[in-house]
Amino acid sequence: MLFGIDRLLADLELRRPLEGKRVALVAHPASVTVDLTHSLDALIAAGINVTSAFGPQHGLKGDKQDNMVETEDELDPHYNIPVFSLYGQVRRPSGQMMSTADVFLFDLQDLGCRIYTFVTTLLYLLEAAHGTGKEVWVLDRPNPAGRPIEGSTLVAGQESFVGAGPMPMRHGLTLGEMGHWFIQHFQLDVSYRVIEMQGWEPDGPGFGWPESRIWINPSPNAANVNMARAYAGTVMLEGATLSEGRGTTRALEVLLGAPDVDAKAVLAEMNRLAPHWLAGCALRECWFTPTFHKHAGALCNGLMIHAEGPFYSHSAFRPWRLQALAFKAVRRLYPDYLLWRDFPYEYEFDRLAIDVINGGPALREWVDDAAAMPGDLDALTNPDEAAWAAEIKPLLLY
């Protein structure tokens, strides 16, 4: 099973259009070849004229822990090329940055979720290349969450760095496929190419993540495939006062965590409200004390998600609904609970973080409406999911 970078390195004909051109690489720690060589090292060793590199959120090195922790530009000490940060003073590549190369190789491992900012970074790069003659190539990598689609469509006017366009939370595409959608939807004039994977079976063993490849964190808290599967739901906790497990070794793999919430009671209420939304995984009561972030130093009661091993059903697991149901259960058990965080989130200062995350207020309003039931959320969301599935079908490469 070969990723895009592996095919590019193995096939001289694929690389031939790069001859005589200046090449930039957009990468992070998971940008490695089949033998775990970082793509920057591998491309330069193959004789490609790499003249600059770019790091997304968390940096090229992946060392920045939390949201809105910026990375500075630097000079690579080994290759003496500029390394530009796309999560620092700017998030969109500047004209000066774009002037450093003719072809931009985009080699980021994604999680298949709208809010994971690497999707937006791809859009911003395509927009920066629009009408300039610059080429953008995506060296494609798997969507570890696979093809399932879930969540409401981002509402017009709710765009942000975690909301690149009108897509659902769990979009079902690889970044190579997403680039085609961006170009089509935003009518971009870009010389675009996808170096496709070889042997990726999104519905085969691994259900998106090939069993033959090891997992490397694309961001500090993306520690394993279980997290990647759960993330389209658990990321909503970033907009809540409940802990998502930051400050522990299993961040974004819990449905909730707080010192003042009874996790067993929440689970019982979830089962009472919508037991079918709990399908496809196992939920286990857990305890943890975050070393930093929310509830630091306090013993938290929570629910751990196991979307893995014999507990996992790829077709049944719906993390966005699962997390929504956990919020709903907390709201019903603790009507006055201060659930929603009110703080700047991904450079959005005038909207609640939970609304920025969901691309609109509908999810929050459903949670807070005492009369709203699971069927009401399905009625809002099912049409969006069906429309997205139909829209992207012609763009699927695998």
N, C-alpha and C positions, 0 to 999 in steps of 0.2 A: 504494500500500500504506500503510494508516494504522494506527498503534499506538493503544492505548486513549486516551492523552492527546490525540492528534490528533482523534479522533472526539468526545471530550468538548468540546473547544474549538470544533469546527466545527458542532456540533448543539445549538442552544438548548434543544431538548426534553430532551436528555440532562442538561443542566445545571440545568434548572428545579427539580428536587427539592433543589438546594443553596441555593435562594433563602431568605434569612432564617436560614440556619444558619451556625454557626462551623465552619470547615473546617481540618483539619490535613493536611499532606503529608509522606509518608515518601519520601525521595528521596536520590539520590547523583549523581555527575557525569554518568552516562549517562542521567539522567532529562531528556531533551530532546525537543522536538517535531520535526516533519519539517523545519523550517527552522533547527534547532539552538538554539532558544531554550530555556533551562532551564525546566522545568515550573513552578517556583515563580514565576518572572517572568511566564510565560504565563498562569497561573491568576489572578494578581493583576491583570494587565492586562485580563483578560476580566471583571473585576468580581466575582470570587469572594472571599468574605470569609475569607481565609486568616489564621488567628489563631495558628498555631504550625507548626513544621516538625520533622521527626525525621530523624536520620542513622543508618544502620546501621553495621556494622563498616567501618572505614576512613574513616568520617565523611561528612557531607553534602558536603564538599569533596573527599573521596577522597584525602586527603594522607597518611594513615597507612599505612606500608609493610608492616609485618609483623603476624603474629598476636599477640594479647594486647598490642597497642599501643593504648591507650585514647584516646578523644576526650572532651573536656569539654563540658558544656552551655555555650551562649553566647547572646548577643542579636544577632540579625541587624542589622547597622549601617544597612542601607538601609531595611528595612521595620519595624524596631523590634518584631519578634516573637521569642518564645523559640525557640531551636533546641535540641532535646533530643537527647542522645546515647543510643542504644540499644546502645552498646559502650563503656561507661565505668563509672560507679559501678553501673549496672544494665544488664541486657540485656532485661529485661521492662519494658514501660511501667508506671510507677507510677500510682496513683490520681490524684495531682496532675497528672501529665502528661496523663492521659486527660480530666481536667476542663477542659482548654483548648479542646476542640472537640466538636462533635456528630457530624461525619462525618470519617472518616479515609481519605484517598486514598493508596493504596499504589502507588507508581510506580517499582519497582526492576527493572532489567534483571538477569535471572538467567542461570545457565549450564547449568541442567538437571541439576544434580548435588546429591545429598543433603547433602554436606558443605559446599557453598557456603552460608554462614550466612544469606543473605537469606531462604531457605526457612524457617528456624527463626524468624527475626524476624517473618515473616508469621504463623506459628502463635502466637507470643507475643502479637502484637497482637490476634488473634482471641480468644485466651483472656482477655486484658485486657478486651475488649469483651463477653465472655460475660455475659448476663443484665443488662446495664447499659442497654440501649436504644441504645447507641452504634452507628452504622453504619460498616461497613468496605467500601470500594469498591476493587477492584483494577483499575487502569488497565493492561490486559494488554499484554504485550510478548512477542516470540518466545522460544522455547527454541532457542538457536543450535545445540544438539546434536541437535535434531530429536526424532523419536518413538522411536528405538531404546532398548531397556531392557537394562540389564546390571548384574550384581552380585548378591551375596547379600543377603537381607533383614536389616535390623537386628534383633538379638536382643532380646527383652524384657528390660528391666533395663539395657540398654546405651545408653539415651537420653542425649543431651548437646546442647550448642549446635551441634554438627555432626552430630547425629543426632536429628531431630525426631520420628521415629516409624518404624514398620515398613515401610520402603520400600527398594528397591534403590539402589545408588550412582547409577546413571544412570536417572532416573525417567520421562523422556519427556513430562512435562507442562509447560504454561505455569504461571506462578504463579496466574493466575486459576483454572485448573483445579485446581491444588493446594489452593487455598482451599476449594473444594467438597469435596475429599477430607478435609481437616482437619475441617471441620464435620461431615461424615458419620461419620468414624472416631472422633472424640473427643466426638461428640454435643454440639456447642456450640450455644448459643442466641444467635445473632448475626444482625442484619439485614445480609445480605451481598449484594453486587452485583458483577458483572464487567462492565466496559466493554470489550467484545470488540474485537479487531482486525478490520480489514477487508482482505481479500485475502491473509491469511497462508496460505501453502501449505507445510506442514511437510515434505512430500515433493517439493516442486517445486524450481525452480532455487534454489541456495543451500542446499538440504537443511536448512532450519531458519532460516538467517539470510537475509533477503531481499536480493537483489543490489542493489536500489534504495536501500538505506539504508547509510550509512557506520557503521563500528564506532567506538564510544567506550568507553574502559576503564570498566567498572563497578567495578573495584577496581584498584589500582596495577599488579598483575602479570597482569591479564587484557587482554593487549595486542592480541589479534586473534582471528579465528574459529578459526584453527588451535589456539590455546591452548584455546578453549572446547570444541572437539571432543576434545582430548587430556586435558582436566582430570580427567575421571572416573577416569583411570588415574594420571596423573602426580601428582595431589594426594597419593597414598599415600606419595610420597617425603618428605612433611613428617614422616612417622613413621619415616624411615630416616636413616642417617648419610650416605647418598649425596646429592649435591646435586641439587635440582630446578631449578637455574639461577638462584636468587635471587642478586642481585648482578651479573646480566648483563642484557642487553636482551631476552632470550627466556626468561624464567622460565616454568617449568611446561610447557615444550615439549620437554623432554628426558626420556628414560627413566632415565638415570643420569648421574652425573658424579662422579668421584673421582680423586685423584692416584695411587691404588694399585690401580686396576682396569683391566684391558685390555678396552676396549670392543669391539674386533673379536672377541676370544675369547668375550665374553658373547653377542654377536650370533650367532656360530657355534653356540654351545650352545643358544640359543633356537631356531634353525633346526633343530637336531637333535631337540629335545624336542617341539616343537609348531609346525611351519611354518605350519599353517593359522591359528594365532593371530596371525600377523604380517600377515595379509591386510588390504587396504583402505588402506594407507599406504606410505610409503617411510621407511626408517631410514637415516640417514647418520652416519658417524663424525664427531665434532666435538671441538674443544678449546676450553676457556674458562678464564679466571681470574676467579673471583668477586671483586668489590670489597668485598663484605661477606657476612655469613651463613656458611654451612658452607664450609669449605676456602677462606676468604678469603685472597687473595694466592697461592694455590697453583694450578699448572697442572693442570686436570682433563681427563681423557679421558671422552668421553660419547657418547651416541647421540641424535641429533636426530630428532624425529618430524615428518614432513610429511604431515599429513592434509588435503591441499589440492591444487588443480590436477588434473592428469591422474593423480596418484598416489592420489587419494581415491576410495574406494568406500563410499558411505553405508551400504549394507546389510552390508558385510563387516567394516568397522572396529569393533574391540572393544577400546577402550583399557584397560578394567579387567583383562581377561585379558592384554593385552600387557604391562602393568606387572607383573602377578603373575608372568608368565613371565620378565621381566628379573630380578626378585628371585630366582626359582628358579634361574636360570642362574648368578647371582652366588654363591648358596649352594652350588651343586654344584661350581663352580670354586674357591671359597675357603670351605671348610667352616667355618673358624673365624673368618670375617669378622664383626666387630662391626656387624651390619646394622641393628639396631633401636635407635632413639633412646629413652632413658629420661629424660624431662623433662616438666614440666607442659605439657599441650596443651589449649588452649581451656578452661581452668579445670577440667580433670580432672587430679587429682593422684595417683590411686591405680591407674590403668591405663596400660599402655603406649600411647603415641600411636598406633601402627599399629592397635591394637585399637579405640581410640576412633574412628579414622577409618573403619574397616570395620564398626563396629557389632557387634563380637564378635571372638573370637580365631581363627576358622576359617581365614582367609586366611594369617595368620602361621603357624599350625600346619601348614598345607599346605606352605608354603615350607620350613619347618624339618624336615619329615619326609622323610628321604632316600628312603623307599620310595614316597612319594606322587607320582603322575604327573598330567599334565594331565587325563586322563579322570576322575580322582577329583574334581578341582575342578569340572568340568562336572557331575558327578553330584550334587554339593552345591548347585550354583547354578541349573541349568536349571529345576528345579521352582519355585524362588522367582521366577524371571523370568516363567515362564508364569502363575503365580498372580497376580502383579502386573498383567500385561497384561489378564487377565480382570477383575480388580477395578476397574481404572480405565476400561475401555472405555465404560461408560455416562456417564462424566464428561467425555469429550472434546468440546470446543466447536468444533473445526476439523477 
